[in-house]
C-alpha cells in the first residue's frame, strides 16, 4: 500500500493493545486516532509481564530505554512448593540468552510509557478520551464508529477500518457476536496487590509457589528503588479454587481475610509471606475466566485485537504480549495488502489460530503446570530430592512447551517478529 492511499484507522480503546497499535501504525505512516471511554487515563491495575517476543516489538518501536527505566528486568523464573522447597529454576529474558528483555512492570507504568510515546509522536490529540463506543456500522466503502460522550452527545467517527481494542468487556465483540456464551470460569479466584518490600532472590525473580487446591502465589517485583531504603514495589497474585464469586472487573476491591489464611504458615528464608501480604495497601479480586476462541474476528472493515479478540485466563504472563504481537501483525498486513478488508482478513488468518492455541494452553498447561505436577506426584508432601518426584527434563519440557505455543521459544524463527518495511 503506497503512502498516498494509506487508510485512516479508528482504534477503540487506549489500553496496551490500542496504544501499541497506534505506535505501529504511525511508524508505518498509516493515519490513526485512539478513542477511550474514560475521561482521564490513570494508572490502574497492578503488575504484568512483557515476555521477550513482545519486548522485541517494543524495542523496534524505540521504547526499550523508557521501559527499562520504569520496569524491573526479569532475570529468572522460579518454582517452589508450599513448603518452600525449590522445584525448578530457569533464567529469563536476557539472562536466558534472548536479545531483548523480559519486563516486569506495573500496568499503569507500561500504559504511561506508551501513552507518552503516542502523544509525542502522533500529537497531543491522538488519544481522545471521554468517548464510549456504542457500536459500528459499514457505509459507502467506509465504516463509522459511534461514541457517546460524558455529556450524552452522540459522536460519529468515519474511517477506513475500526479496530476493537476495548478489552475483555468489548462492546464491538458483543456487536459482532451477540449470541456468544458467557465467560468460562476456571474454578479459581485470584486476588492481587502490590507491596513495598526488600529485594528477594535475584532482585528480578518471578516466583510461583504452591498449587491451587491449597493456595498458589505468584510474586515478582515491578519497580526498583521506590524509597530511600532501596526497596521494590512487588506484585503478588494469590489464587485459590473457589466457586465463582464475582463478575470480571479488573478493579473490583477484595479483602485479605478472604484468602490469607491459606498462606498463614508460609515462612520461607527469603520471604515471610504472611507479613508480606499484610503489608499491602489494597486488594483486587478477579475470577479466572476466559472465553472460547471465536470462529472469526473480522466483519467488513471491523476487527478485534488484544483482549477483545482472545480473552484468556491470566496465566503464563502472556495477555499483554499477545496483544503486542497482534498489533505488529495488523501493521504488517495493512502495509502489504492494498485492500483494507483483505488486510484485516490476512491479519486474522495469522493471529486467530495462534492466539486460540494460547487460550487453550493457558487453561491446561501454562508454566504453572510445573507446580501442579510436583504437587500431584509428591502427594503434596515434602520431598528429599526433586529428582525423586519428577525429572528436570520433564519440568523443562513443560516450560519449553509453553514457549513453543506462545511463540517465544529461544532460537525459533517466530521468536522475534520482523519489523515490516514501510
Secondary structure as UniProt FT lines:
FT   HELIX           3..5
FT   STRAND          9..12
FT   HELIX           16..27
FT   TURN            28..29
FT   STRAND          32..35
FT   STRAND          47..50
FT   HELIX           52..60
FT   TURN            61..62
FT   HELIX           64..70
FT   STRAND          72..73
FT   STRAND          76..80
FT   TURN            82..83
FT   STRAND          86..91
FT   HELIX           93..96
FT   STRAND          103..106
FT   HELIX           107..122
FT   TURN            124..125
FT   STRAND          127..128
FT   STRAND          131..139
FT   TURN            140..141
FT   STRAND          142..149
FT   TURN            150..151
FT   STRAND          154..159
FT   STRAND          161..164
FT   TURN            168..169
FT   HELIX           171..176
FT   TURN            177..179
FT   STRAND          184..197
FT   TURN            201..202
FT   STRAND          205..211
FT   TURN            212..214
FT   STRAND          215..223
FT   TURN            228..229
FT   STRAND          232..241
FT   TURN            250..251
FT   HELIX           256..258
FT   HELIX           260..263
FT   TURN            264..265
FT   HELIX           273..278
FT   STRAND          284..290
FT   TURN            300..301
FT   STRAND          302..304
FT   HELIX           307..310
FT   HELIX           319..336
FT   HELIX           340..364
FT   TURN            367..368
FT   HELIX           369..378
FT   HELIX           386..388
FT   HELIX           392..406
FT   TURN            410..411
FT   TURN            413..414
//
